[in-house]
């Protein structure tokens, strides 16, 4: 599992309209440690919520950085894509803007 990968996520409780895609945001060294129960990710929505903290990831939707969360690794079901280098750079820029780092 690597930063920038896009995965289908199976939530504990499914809710209508809830996003089932996640983009992995945590560092590759962290992600490669299989003993870690969680990685860090963000939701991918099917429509643009607007604002500077959402980034389009073709053809998957919009990564929304206000949804950064710990993602339970075993609930990541299938890798469905990978952000391009330009998309990942935009996602990480939005992440840094959100946390002022």
C-alpha positions in Angstrom: 0.0 0.0 0.0 1.4 3.4 -1.0 0.6 7.1 -0.7 -1.7 8.1 -3.6 -3.4 4.8 -4.1 -7.2 4.8 -4.3 -9.1 2.0 -2.6 -12.6 0.9 -2.1 -13.5 1.1 1.6 -16.1 -1.1 3.3 -17.5 0.9 6.3 -18.7 -0.7 9.5 -22.1 0.9 9.0 -23.1 1.8 5.5 -25.1 5.0 5.1 -26.8 6.2 1.9 -24.6 8.7 0.1 -21.5 7.8 2.1 -18.3 7.7 0.2 -16.8 4.3 -0.3 -13.5 5.4 -1.9 -10.4 6.5 0.0 -7.1 8.0 -1.1 -4.1 7.0 1.0 -2.2 10.0 2.4 0.2 8.5 5.0 3.9 8.1 4.2 5.0 4.9 2.3 7.2 3.8 5.2 4.2 4.0 7.6 2.0 2.2 5.0 4.4 -0.7 4.4 4.3 -1.7 8.1 1.7 -4.4 8.0 1.5 -4.4 11.8 -0.2 -1.0 11.7 -4.0 -1.5 11.9 -4.7 1.9 10.3 -3.3 4.2 7.6 -4.3 7.8 7.0 -6.7 8.6 4.1 -9.4 10.9 2.8 -12.8 10.4 1.3 -13.3 10.7 -2.5 -16.7 12.1 -3.4 -18.4 11.7 -6.8 -19.0 15.4 -7.1 -17.0 18.6 -6.5 -17.9 19.9 -3.0 -16.2 23.2 -4.0 -13.4 25.0 -2.2 -9.6 24.8 -2.3 -9.4 21.7 -0.1 -10.9 19.3 -2.7 -8.8 17.9 -5.7 -10.2 16.2 -8.7 -8.8 12.6 -9.3 -9.9 11.5 -12.7 -12.0 9.4 -13.2 -12.7 8.6 -9.5 -14.1 11.9 -8.2 -12.9 14.5 -5.7 -10.5 14.0 -2.8 -11.8 16.1 0.1 -9.1 17.0 2.5 -11.5 18.0 5.3 -12.3 14.3 5.6 -8.8 13.1 6.6 -9.1 10.2 8.9 -7.5 7.0 10.2 -8.6 4.3 7.8 -8.8 0.7 9.1 -6.5 -1.3 6.8 -8.6 -4.5 6.8 -11.6 -2.5 5.5 -9.7 -1.5 2.4 -11.1 -4.0 0.0 -9.7 -3.3 -3.5 -7.2 -1.0 -5.0 -9.0 0.8 -7.9 -6.5 3.3 -9.0 -3.5 5.6 -8.3 -3.4 9.4 -8.3 -1.1 10.8 -11.0 2.0 12.7 -9.8 0.3 16.0 -10.5 -2.9 15.0 -8.7 -1.0 13.7 -5.7 1.0 17.0 -5.5 -2.3 18.9 -5.5 -3.7 16.7 -2.8 -0.6 17.1 -0.6 -0.7 20.9 -1.2 -4.3 21.0 0.0 -3.3 18.8 3.0 -0.6 21.2 3.9 -2.9 24.2 3.5 -5.5 22.6 5.7 -3.0 22.1 8.6 -0.9 25.2 7.8 2.3 23.2 7.4 
